[in-house]
Amino acid sequence: MHQKFYSLFTLLLCTLFFTPLLAGDMHKGSIIGIVKDATTQLELGGATVELLGTEEVTYTNELGVFQFTGLEAGIYRVRISYLAYQAITLENIKVADDNSQPVRVALIPENINLPDVVVSAKATNPFATISQVDLKTRPVSNSQQLLRTMPGLFIAQHAGGGKAEQIFLRGFDIDHGTDLAIEVDGMPVNMVSHAHGQGYADLHFVIPELVRAVDLRKGPYNIADGNFATAGAVSFVTTNHLSESFLTTEAGQFDTYRLASGFNLLPRQGENAPSAYVAGEGLFTDRYFVSPQRFFRLNGMLKYHNPFDGRQKLTLTVSSFNSSWDASGQIPQRAVDQGLITRFGAIDDTEGGETRRINVNLQHQCIVDARTQLQHQFYYSKYDFELYSNFTFFARDEENGDQIRQKEDRHIVGYQGRLLRQTNLLGLPLNLQLGLRARFDRSLDNELSYTRNRETTLERVAYGDVTELNAAVFGGANWQLSSRLRLEGGLRYDRFRFQYLDRLKTIYDPQSTADGILSPKLSLFYQLAGGWQLFARASRGFHSNDARLILAQEVGSSLPGGTSFDVGSLFRIGKNLVGQVNLWQLDLEQEFVYVGDEGVIEPSGATRRRGVEGLLRWQLAENFFADGSFTYTHARAKTDEEADRIPLAPIWTSSGGLVYSPTEGWQGGLRYRWLGDRPADEAYSLTATGYFLLDANFGYRGTHFYIGLIAENLLDEEWNEAQFATESRLQNEAVPMKEIHFTPGTPFNLRAKFSYFF
């Protein structure tokens, strides 16, 4: 059945791709344009483009390009608008037969107005503009907070600040990134077959002041998303040019200090002039634990952008990242109840680690002709990681304790390219794309060892070299069937090759295998009257697996498939309220996980997750916004009816707030986030307790400066940031005991912030 479906789907895609290449609108003219931010020269995807005097409306694609084809010779007017930018009307655009008239538009930023949000079935990703509202109106001091703009996504830190955050979304305990694909400027963040776990995604190398766009995608519906994109994907885009150089300082409780800066290196001398800037960030904090965390992070970034003649552009980004920290880890509730330690104490305070990453990212884009664009990208990352943890204390080793070390030395080389073509099929607008991606990971000295006090190595449990290659080819079509109906279809094929050399063996015996999977994707968008869009989406994806798990031959499939569905509506009520509601379901054939903390395979079997999500964005007055979101998820394993809960899977979540954000003057915001109780184990015999938190910010923005205060946990709630059902043994106990182990969340804390712009 699946094979027939794939064959029909492939035939449809081939028809969509190649028919328009042979057809087209003979002897007719066209208008093709590119829309950018006048300050940063960043392309604006999703801008609304109207051909005045007609009913023709289109949207810029992700490269900021739009076009109108099949036009009679004559004079035309085009109006271009985008959220948080001044609209512009282009007059006297002359179109001749057999000719494409190019236009270039630079929009000037202005205050945000929700009435500028257009709800239409023609938009490529209409709700992506809402994430821009969140990005422009919410204060952010680290990249992890940017992830929270995705409704229903919660994060937790449980190892001193330097470890990648634990992520929860759509009924998944994603751990540190197993089921959420994350990239920055097209470069992947997730680490395959990582020493600590599959998909480990450390975003600490991102300087938040440099992020100018965030694309949030739930589900595996985008053909460009492959490995890790089970629950969704997040793409960060850093600016090509700083709107102004800046220097930011922060200081707060618990010996917290932060310094960030960015400097333009080249003056702006016109639309197609090259730009370059350098930026850096330093952070130190002891955090709120009894044992000082001594978390130190240092980031640096250099970015050069050259648009040449406007028909092509070259961008080179080089960045570095270094951090080190101590940690108190997760503590057992009984140790606090017995008065052995406080909530902020530790059983083993010698946990911690250090990590380093160097990135080189080269991107090239060009307009081949009026309808065709090419994009190429090459990237390289050098990554080092060392982490010390102790989850069970003295359960395994009564004398030395159960501390472990996880370590690796990784090299990543990758390429991705895409061909984008805009054309017509049967007289209807059609956007096509073909893509190729390849990524090669080489993880050397991938290690799990028993240690004592971060100094003595007691025993190596796992030690070897992981080599993994992922190549993918994909094609898709975005076809406007009518003014109200749009169809998106795509097909993706991923091929993996896994190899592991176990260096604990006395002989050289590398193990290897290969596997591939085909992933069709289909979406329909329908525009109702009154600003309502209906959508239905379906996709086949796959659950990411660790190379060591696959080579252990403990799984039925190297790449277990998953089927996902979403139906819902994007809507507008009046001029100032925009919202979305949707129902979704995701079935996975199996979920086997390689547990890096123990070097073992943990089977979970087949699962089903389904839920409902909703969110609202409401402009109460000029520069005054309210937002809210909620999610409900029903997550179950299919293999055991009595113990079918998925540990730590969120059930109820909600977040929202109020923000007043003028360009200059007094600014402020109040935000909440609520995570309900959820099962900590399969039988729901232990509960991970939920929490409600309130944060606030208040400040003043002048022409060249900002000064303000940021308050976290305004109500000083006692809450647990991370929680696990763990069997552990304290040194004075006869036998191990299973109960909730937790990392306490931050108490009330206050930070002051000052920024200077020049």
VOGU-3710 file (C-alpha; in Angstrom, 3 decimals, decimal comma):
1> mhqkfyslft> 0,000/0,000/0,000  2,730/2,421/0,973  4,710/1,564/-2,160  1,741/2,405/-4,399  1,208/5,659/-2,557  4,884/6,613/-2,950  4,787/5,793/-6,676  1,713/7,948/-7,278  3,210/10,717/-5,217  6,466/10,607/-7,184
11> lllctlfftp> 4,540/10,727/-10,476  2,613/13,781/-9,256  5,825/15,572/-8,279  7,499/14,822/-11,585  4,451/16,232/-13,387  4,519/19,349/-11,223  8,241/19,883/-11,768  8,772/19,260/-15,428  5,509/20,259/-17,106  5,919/23,956/-16,331
21> llagdmhkgs> 9,501/23,898/-17,519  8,230/23,028/-20,985  5,168/25,258/-20,864  4,869/28,767/-19,460  3,100/31,911/-20,589  4,387/32,579/-24,086  4,717/36,199/-25,203  3,520/37,528/-21,813  5,510/39,746/-19,463  6,285/39,423/-15,779
31> iigivkdatt> 7,435/41,323/-12,694  10,008/39,777/-10,395  11,228/41,438/-7,240  13,196/40,994/-4,057  12,234/42,540/-0,718  14,786/43,309/2,004  15,096/45,058/5,326  16,510/48,508/4,564  18,650/48,442/7,704  20,012/44,909/7,862
41> qlelggatve> 19,638/43,917/4,181  18,046/40,684/5,423  15,575/39,175/2,952  11,961/39,360/4,141  10,024/36,152/3,513  6,241/36,345/3,825  5,814/40,005/2,777  2,434/40,732/1,134  2,689/41,928/-2,483  -0,437/43,297/-4,219
51> llgteevtyt> -0,790/44,067/-7,917  -2,996/47,129/-7,589  -5,976/47,401/-9,904  -6,270/43,602/-10,049  -7,098/40,811/-7,621  -3,561/39,436/-7,815  -1,846/39,009/-4,429  1,314/37,036/-3,720  3,936/36,656/-0,981  7,707/36,713/-0,952
61> nelgvfqftg> 9,370/33,357/-0,479  12,017/32,696/2,160  14,629/34,437/0,008  12,480/37,567/-0,184  11,539/37,009/-3,848  8,117/37,443/-5,476  6,830/37,454/-9,035  3,747/38,085/-11,163  3,687/36,251/-14,498  1,438/36,169/-17,542
71> leagiyrvri> 1,002/39,957/-17,581  -0,178/41,924/-20,597  2,127/44,718/-21,723  1,387/47,921/-19,824  2,008/50,056/-16,736  1,463/48,497/-13,296  1,468/49,522/-9,628  2,627/47,201/-6,827  2,073/47,631/-3,081  4,336/45,775/-0,614
81> sylayqaitl> 3,633/45,462/3,106  5,137/43,474/5,973  4,576/43,301/9,692  6,604/45,974/11,562  7,675/47,765/8,331  6,431/50,809/6,441  4,356/49,777/3,425  5,506/51,041/0,030  3,816/51,447/-3,364  5,861/51,163/-6,552
91> enikvaddns> 4,483/53,282/-9,403  4,918/53,102/-13,190  6,350/49,603/-13,503  6,610/49,029/-17,256  5,993/45,486/-18,476  6,617/44,414/-22,071  5,891/41,153/-23,873  8,571/38,483/-23,510  10,227/40,538/-20,791  10,679/40,273/-17,034
101> qpvrvalipe> 10,786/43,586/-15,199  13,016/43,393/-12,087  12,315/45,486/-8,978  14,187/45,785/-5,692  12,515/46,996/-2,538  13,976/47,957/0,840  11,363/48,295/3,587  11,985/50,601/6,538  11,235/49,156/10,006  8,477/50,758/12,086
111> ninlpdvvvs> 6,320/49,904/15,095  4,417/46,618/15,042  0,739/46,619/14,111  -1,265/43,383/14,058  -3,679/44,798/11,415  -0,756/44,371/8,997  -0,945/40,589/9,419  -2,709/39,146/6,368  -4,479/35,812/6,809  -4,566/34,175/3,398
121> akatnpfati> -4,275/30,720/1,881  -1,676/32,160/-0,510  0,903/32,837/2,186  3,800/30,378/2,218  3,933/30,384/6,009  1,542/33,108/7,205  1,893/32,456/10,900  5,663/32,793/10,763  5,096/36,546/10,948  3,600/36,106/14,412
131> sqvdlktrpv> 6,916/34,782/15,674  8,359/38,116/14,557  5,911/39,875/16,886  7,214/37,758/19,754  10,830/38,308/18,764  10,454/42,094/18,582  8,388/42,543/21,758  9,929/40,116/24,267  13,231/40,771/26,048  15,693/37,914/25,583
141> snsqqllrtm> 19,038/37,353/27,282  19,861/33,871/25,946  19,048/31,751/22,920  17,108/29,192/24,967  14,470/31,839/25,721  13,954/32,177/21,968  12,831/28,541/21,889  9,997/29,421/24,273  8,328/31,471/21,545  7,052/28,125/20,227
151> pglfiaqhag> 3,717/27,538/22,036  3,873/24,454/24,226  7,677/24,233/24,245  9,253/24,136/27,711  12,907/23,836/28,649  14,762/22,778/31,803  18,388/23,131/32,889  19,693/20,488/35,286  23,477/20,690/35,135  24,831/24,063/36,140
161> ggkaeqiflr> 23,931/26,173/33,121  26,530/24,930/30,648  24,777/21,747/29,574  22,258/21,896/26,709  18,732/22,379/28,024  16,204/19,568/28,270  13,279/20,230/25,893  9,592/19,234/26,110  7,175/19,544/23,182  4,103/17,735/21,818
171> gfdidhgtdl> 4,166/14,919/24,358  7,912/14,333/23,996  10,633/14,470/26,563  12,976/15,487/23,776  15,931/15,205/26,158  18,466/17,610/24,657  17,175/17,589/21,079  16,375/14,042/19,935  13,040/15,016/18,326  13,453/18,715/17,557
181> aievdgmpvn> 15,657/19,785/14,637  17,494/23,037/15,378  19,646/25,054/13,000  21,334/28,460/12,958  21,812/30,158/9,571  21,151/26,786/7,945  23,864/25,039/9,987  22,631/22,106/12,134  22,944/22,335/15,917  21,874/18,777/16,816
191> mvshahgqgy> 24,684/16,251/17,263  24,163/12,732/15,929  25,296/9,818/18,138  26,518/12,229/20,802  28,380/11,073/23,910  25,496/12,256/26,110  22,598/11,300/23,838  21,202/11,439/20,328  20,438/14,908/19,007  22,271/16,884/21,712
201> adlhfvipel> 21,655/20,534/20,755  23,725/23,134/22,579  22,551/26,613/21,554  24,801/28,519/23,924  27,026/29,643/21,040  24,237/31,930/19,754  24,391/35,593/20,838  20,690/36,532/21,178  21,122/40,178/20,132  22,184/38,964/16,681
211> vravdlrkgp> 19,053/36,885/15,983  16,705/38,684/13,601  14,296/35,904/12,607  13,017/32,649/14,077  11,084/30,129/11,975  9,074/27,752/14,163  7,652/24,613/12,533  5,650/21,979/14,371  5,539/18,496/12,943  7,622/16,976/10,090
221> yniadgnfat> 5,747/18,749/7,256  8,568/20,764/5,708  10,505/18,793/3,078  13,718/20,540/4,111  13,403/18,984/7,598  14,678/15,443/7,985  16,642/13,985/10,883  15,408/15,024/14,370  12,281/16,834/13,054  9,792/14,438/14,660
231> agavsfvttn> 8,014/16,987/16,848  9,133/20,015/14,859  12,003/22,255/13,835  13,403/25,670/14,705  15,542/27,821/12,407  17,406/30,865/13,710  18,670/33,529/11,312  21,298/36,026/12,412  21,406/39,502/10,949  23,650/40,341/8,000
241> hlsesfltte> 24,190/43,898/9,225  23,724/45,470/12,645  21,139/48,242/12,561  23,472/49,954/15,035  26,551/48,937/16,973  25,833/48,117/20,603  27,354/47,479/24,000  25,224/45,689/26,626  25,997/44,975/30,268  23,938/42,998/32,796
251> agqfdtyrla> 24,476/42,392/36,496  22,291/40,565/38,969  21,982/38,387/42,014  24,073/35,251/42,569  27,163/36,939/41,122  25,689/37,111/37,637  27,450/39,298/35,069  27,049/39,525/31,308  28,736/41,656/28,672  27,730/41,592/24,996
261> sgfnllprqg> 28,802/43,826/22,137  28,581/44,143/18,389  30,413/46,519/16,043  29,872/47,235/12,357  33,229/47,050/10,593  32,186/48,567/7,250  30,091/51,713/6,658  26,855/51,385/4,722  27,430/52,907/1,268  24,370/51,802/-0,654
271> enapsayvag> 21,955/48,929/-1,188  24,528/46,535/-2,650  27,478/47,554/-0,519  29,195/44,814/1,489  28,808/44,719/5,270  30,702/43,115/8,113  30,475/43,077/11,869  32,099/41,435/14,855  30,264/40,489/18,055  31,140/38,934/21,380
281> eglftdryfv> 29,556/37,792/24,621  30,904/36,921/28,048  28,862/35,506/30,933  29,714/34,505/34,478  27,330/33,306/37,213  27,474/31,243/40,391  23,699/30,730/40,204  21,619/30,088/43,308  23,060/26,786/44,579  24,935/26,212/47,834
291> spqrffrlng> 27,962/25,113/45,830  28,991/27,923/43,425  28,431/26,904/39,804  31,253/29,055/38,390  29,586/28,999/34,972  31,699/30,902/32,442  30,814/31,309/28,769  32,647/33,212/26,037  31,265/33,680/22,500  32,693/35,395/19,440
301> mlkyhnpfdg> 31,310/35,885/15,936  32,434/37,547/12,690  30,033/37,881/9,754  30,739/39,232/6,279  27,983/39,784/3,716  28,377/40,905/0,102  25,280/41,296/-2,127  27,434/42,159/-5,196  25,130/43,453/-7,961  21,920/42,345/-6,269
311> rqkltltvss> 21,628/39,181/-8,337  23,763/37,144/-5,976  25,111/37,335/-2,450  27,879/35,728/-0,444  27,840/35,385/3,341  30,695/34,105/5,495  30,216/33,509/9,219  32,915/32,407/11,653  32,063/31,856/15,309  33,625/30,356/18,409
321> fnsswdasgq> 32,250/29,254/21,751  33,814/28,107/25,010  32,195/27,341/28,364  32,967/25,608/31,650  30,887/25,005/34,759  30,328/23,084/37,989  26,981/21,531/38,860  24,955/20,195/41,759  22,931/17,835/39,565  19,611/16,255/40,469
331> ipqravdqgl> 19,012/15,585/44,156  16,624/13,049/45,781  13,571/14,421/47,558  14,270/12,247/50,616  17,618/13,948/51,205  15,812/17,280/51,536  12,996/15,818/53,670  15,538/14,277/56,064  17,382/17,580/56,381  20,612/16,174/54,924
341> itrfgaiddt> 20,770/19,042/52,412  18,677/22,060/51,446  16,779/22,335/48,175  19,802/24,070/46,713  22,347/21,625/48,089  24,136/18,692/46,457  25,005/15,062/47,087  27,948/15,272/44,666  29,019/18,826/43,873  31,951/17,737/41,713
351> eggetrrinv> 29,682/17,442/38,655  30,174/19,837/35,739  31,930/20,044/32,427  33,314/22,091/29,585  32,585/22,393/25,895  33,977/24,212/22,873  32,743/24,777/19,331  34,180/26,530/16,270  31,936/27,109/13,223  32,701/28,198/9,666
361> nlqhqcivda> 29,632/28,791/7,502  29,720/29,869/3,828  26,430/30,662/2,048  25,911/31,702/-1,568  22,656/32,617/-3,282  22,071/33,835/-6,799  19,208/34,744/-9,128  19,810/32,739/-12,279  16,972/34,393/-14,214  13,599/35,973/-13,558
371> rtqlqhqfyy> 12,172/32,697/-12,309  15,071/30,690/-10,956  17,308/30,934/-7,901  20,147/28,782/-6,601  21,355/28,437/-3,036  24,551/26,726/-1,852  25,966/26,314/1,629  29,115/24,722/3,036  29,815/24,470/6,746  32,347/23,005/9,140
381> skydfelysn> 32,228/22,609/12,934  34,912/21,518/15,379  33,324/20,467/18,653  34,753/19,249/21,965  32,654/18,041/24,900  33,351/16,758/28,412  30,648/16,222/31,045  30,737/14,789/34,582  27,474/13,572/36,149  26,285/11,492/39,087
391> ftffardeen> 22,643/10,434/38,991  22,600/7,445/41,379  25,305/8,511/43,909  26,382/5,170/45,528  24,008/2,625/43,963  26,689/1,046/41,778  29,893/1,756/43,696  29,561/2,046/47,474  33,151/3,235/47,910  33,908/5,611/45,013
401> gdqirqkedr> 30,417/6,724/44,037  28,685/6,566/40,669  30,162/9,569/38,881  30,541/9,212/35,099  32,433/11,091/32,411  31,103/11,541/28,870  33,517/12,948/26,345  34,033/13,336/22,602  36,008/15,170/19,920  33,848/15,839/16,862
411> hivgyqgrll> 34,250/17,161/13,320  31,223/18,025/11,146  31,332/18,794/7,432  28,190/19,584/5,473  26,695/20,880/2,243  23,207/21,840/1,225  21,897/23,255/-2,016  18,498/24,225/-3,352  17,002/25,198/-6,671  13,916/27,439/-6,456
421> rqtnllglpl> 11,751/28,107/-9,494  8,606/30,177/-9,853  6,351/29,403/-12,796  2,766/28,557/-13,800  0,960/25,276/-14,320  -2,373/25,320/-16,124  -2,321/29,085/-15,745  -1,949/28,871/-11,957  1,060/30,107/-9,901  3,477/27,349/-8,954
431> nlqlglrarf> 6,608/27,487/-6,775  9,024/24,573/-7,084  12,096/23,567/-5,148  14,690/20,832/-5,440  17,200/20,268/-2,673  20,239/18,233/-1,736  21,791/17,891/1,712  24,806/15,971/2,939  26,309/15,865/6,425  29,318/13,930/7,657
441> drsldnelsy> 30,034/13,507/11,382  33,215/12,030/12,826  33,115/11,661/16,620  36,470/10,518/17,969  37,133/9,114/21,446  33,413/8,941/22,170  33,560/7,873/25,787  31,593/6,821/28,853  33,760/6,152/31,911  33,347/5,724/35,652
451> trnrettler> 35,290/8,438/37,488  35,913/9,867/40,948  35,984/13,595/41,776  36,540/14,512/38,087  40,154/13,426/38,489  40,489/9,649/38,582  39,273/7,334/35,806  38,083/4,068/37,361  36,783/2,154/34,345  35,899/2,759/30,726
461> vaygdvteln> 32,404/1,483/29,907  32,227/2,615/26,278  35,014/4,030/24,134  35,115/4,280/20,387  34,813/6,313/17,192  31,474/7,064/15,525  31,226/7,896/11,833  27,860/8,873/10,402  26,867/10,124/6,956  23,402/11,474/6,104
471> aavfgganwq> 22,579/12,416/2,514  19,122/13,582/1,472  17,416/14,709/-1,718  14,016/16,358/-1,759  11,579/18,073/-4,072  8,406/20,014/-3,469  5,750/22,135/-5,085  3,580/24,967/-3,800  0,609/25,286/-6,172  -2,018/28,043/-5,922
481> lssrlrlegg> -5,045/26,174/-7,273  -7,342/29,193/-6,849  -7,481/32,459/-4,936  -8,727/30,450/-1,935  -7,022/27,060/-2,251  -3,325/26,198/-2,086  -1,615/22,802/-2,230  1,854/21,920/-0,982  3,399/18,573/-1,822  6,841/17,148/-1,355
491> lrydrfrfqy> 8,921/14,002/-1,302  12,166/13,467/0,605  14,598/10,567/0,653  17,200/10,206/3,415  20,106/7,799/3,261  22,259/7,039/6,304  25,498/5,168/6,772  26,518/4,300/10,326  29,893/3,070/11,523  31,263/2,411/14,995
501> ldrlktiydp> 34,756/1,331/15,954  34,787/-0,107/19,473  38,249/0,751/20,783  37,765/-1,371/23,906  38,111/-4,454/21,722  41,576/-5,896/21,274  41,167/-6,250/17,515  40,322/-3,711/14,831  36,715/-4,547/13,949  34,624/-1,571/12,760
511> qstadgilsp> 30,899/-2,249/12,445  28,843/-0,518/9,762  25,428/-0,557/8,147  23,288/1,630/5,893  19,603/2,375/5,608  17,249/4,811/3,901  13,701/6,096/4,191  11,231/7,884/1,904  9,087/10,658/3,411  6,082/12,072/1,472
521> klslfyqlag> 4,432/15,282/2,673  1,156/16,932/1,677  -0,676/20,064/2,889  -3,854/21,908/1,876  -4,740/25,495/2,797  -8,203/26,964/2,169  -9,237/30,586/2,630  -12,685/31,264/4,076  -14,357/34,652/4,001  -13,698/37,001/6,893
531> gwqlfarasr> -10,015/36,275/7,414  -10,097/32,559/8,271  -7,686/30,021/6,842  -8,260/26,283/7,186  -5,401/23,826/6,819  -4,848/20,073/6,757  -1,380/18,515/6,753  -0,061/14,957/6,558  3,461/13,592/6,526  5,629/10,559/6,956
541> gfhsndarli> 8,800/11,171/8,919  11,116/9,069/11,045  12,470/8,839/14,576  16,163/9,559/14,824  18,398/6,794/16,175  21,947/6,562/17,511  24,546/4,685/15,438  25,505/2,486/18,413  21,895/1,484/18,930  21,478/0,517/15,281
551> laqevgsslp> 24,695/-1,480/15,132  23,734/-3,345/18,308  20,902/-4,821/16,192  18,383/-4,320/18,940  15,885/-2,515/16,715  13,511/-3,739/14,057  14,264/-0,730/11,872  17,201/1,650/11,801  14,855/4,509/10,908  11,411/3,749/12,370
561> ggtsfdvgsl> 8,720/5,676/10,545  6,215/8,102/11,961  2,911/9,354/10,538  1,741/12,837/11,492  -1,479/14,800/10,889  -2,509/18,380/11,664  -5,847/20,092/10,995  -6,771/23,544/12,146  -7,408/27,174/11,417  -5,517/30,440/11,370
571> frigknlvgq> -7,972/33,286/11,906  -8,496/36,987/12,480  -11,202/38,521/14,669  -11,523/42,213/13,935  -8,363/44,105/13,075  -6,337/43,537/16,208  -6,684/39,873/17,162  -5,032/36,972/15,347  -5,096/33,355/16,488  -4,625/29,722/15,598
581> vnlwqldleq> -6,127/26,452/16,793  -5,304/22,960/15,595  -5,656/19,260/16,352  -2,763/16,913/15,716  -1,709/13,265/15,960  1,647/11,505/15,640  2,161/7,722/15,500  5,679/6,284/15,772  6,485/2,678/14,913  9,003/2,450/17,745
591> efvyvgdegv> 11,157/4,552/20,028  14,415/2,922/20,995  16,867/5,240/22,694  20,590/4,833/23,301  21,087/6,058/26,876  24,473/7,726/26,858  24,503/7,981/30,663  24,586/4,198/30,979  25,749/2,935/27,589  22,593/0,816/27,257
601> iepsgatrrr> 19,580/0,600/24,961  16,204/1,608/26,365  13,205/0,275/24,391  9,934/2,215/24,348  8,088/0,502/21,499  5,331/2,054/19,383  3,673/5,246/20,596  0,774/7,550/19,783  0,555/11,215/20,689  -2,387/13,484/19,946
611> gvegllrwql> -3,427/16,871/21,167  -4,982/20,289/20,709  -3,143/23,609/20,542  -4,303/27,192/20,474  -2,856/30,665/20,669  -3,894/34,313/20,402  -2,052/37,549/19,646  -4,029/40,710/20,534  -3,042/44,328/20,035  -4,792/46,232/22,833
621> aenffadgsf> -3,502/49,651/21,774  -0,567/51,147/19,935  2,585/49,301/21,056  0,564/47,365/23,676  0,172/43,616/23,092  -1,284/40,588/24,840  -0,677/36,953/23,939  -1,638/33,547/25,243  -1,271/29,913/24,270  -2,382/26,536/25,597
631> tytharaktd> -1,739/22,905/24,707  -3,243/19,597/25,764  -1,496/16,339/24,852  -2,525/12,703/25,260  0,670/10,623/24,941  0,640/6,844/25,276  2,806/3,818/24,519  1,031/1,078/22,583  2,892/-1,900/24,025  1,650/-1,980/27,637
641> eeadriplap> -1,924/-1,039/28,551  -1,234/-0,925/32,296  2,040/1,026/32,147  1,508/3,033/28,982  2,453/6,541/30,086  5,367/8,283/28,438  7,588/9,587/31,257  7,729/13,375/31,629  5,449/13,951/28,623  3,661/17,296/29,186
651> iwtssgglvy> -0,139/17,082/29,391  -1,326/20,658/30,010  0,752/23,757/29,258  0,024/27,448/28,919  2,031/30,648/28,515  1,309/34,275/27,785  1,733/37,835/28,848  1,397/41,564/28,344  4,015/43,797/26,763  4,263/47,510/26,077
661> sptegwqggl> 7,013/48,111/23,536  7,287/51,544/21,875  10,354/52,409/19,813  11,434/54,908/22,465  10,330/55,702/26,005  9,167/53,521/28,868  8,782/49,810/28,105  7,704/46,812/30,119  6,256/43,340/30,127  4,751/40,671/32,335
671> ryrwlgdrpa> 4,860/36,986/31,323  3,672/33,697/32,793  4,283/30,059/32,000  2,443/27,079/33,446  3,311/23,409/33,157  0,852/20,958/34,704  1,599/17,782/36,656  2,737/14,877/34,496  3,813/11,242/34,947  7,430/10,635/35,923
681> deaysltatg> 7,305/6,923/35,044  5,329/4,555/32,810  2,870/3,495/35,523  2,307/7,060/36,770  3,331/5,892/40,240  5,473/9,022/40,574  4,463/12,542/39,609  6,585/15,304/38,157  5,014/18,306/39,858  3,978/21,235/37,703
691> yflldanfgy> 4,610/24,908/38,292  3,356/28,438/37,567  5,927/31,214/37,113  5,677/34,947/36,579  8,497/37,056/35,091  8,649/40,795/34,470  10,801/43,427/32,804  10,722/47,216/32,951  12,945/49,841/31,377  13,449/52,974/29,342
701> rgthfyigli> 14,682/53,173/25,732  16,294/56,401/24,604  17,725/57,313/21,227  21,096/55,758/22,030  20,575/53,768/25,226  18,385/51,349/27,165  18,286/50,873/30,934  16,041/48,410/32,715  15,380/45,639/35,219  14,544/41,959/34,631
711> aenlldeewn> 12,830/39,964/37,393  12,519/36,164/37,237  10,075/34,190/39,403  8,373/37,351/40,573  6,247/35,450/43,125  9,286/33,580/44,501  7,622/30,198/43,908  9,347/27,020/45,088  9,459/24,914/41,939  11,417/22,110/40,347
721> eaqfatesrl> 12,931/22,905/36,973  13,916/19,323/36,082  12,510/16,095/37,555  13,244/12,407/37,028  12,130/9,066/38,455  15,537/7,677/39,472  16,729/4,778/41,612  19,612/5,977/43,796  21,424/5,112/47,011  22,828/7,558/49,536
731> qneavpmkei> 26,023/6,627/51,339  24,233/5,848/54,610  21,484/3,720/52,988  21,431/-0,092/52,822  19,557/-0,420/49,512  18,749/1,861/46,568  15,411/3,679/46,484  13,370/4,943/43,525  11,752/8,353/43,857  11,659/11,828/42,335
741> hftpgtpfnl> 15,042/13,471/41,860  14,989/17,136/40,925  16,949/20,256/40,112  15,397/23,260/41,878  14,260/26,182/39,767  15,502/29,697/40,264  14,105/31,645/43,205  13,210/35,310/42,782  16,159/37,096/41,237  16,735/40,523/39,796
751> rakfsyff> 19,092/41,717/37,055  19,874/45,214/35,843  20,586/45,843/32,162  22,177/48,764/30,344  22,733/49,032/26,584  24,388/51,734/24,530  23,742/52,020/20,774  25,930/53,939/18,330
//
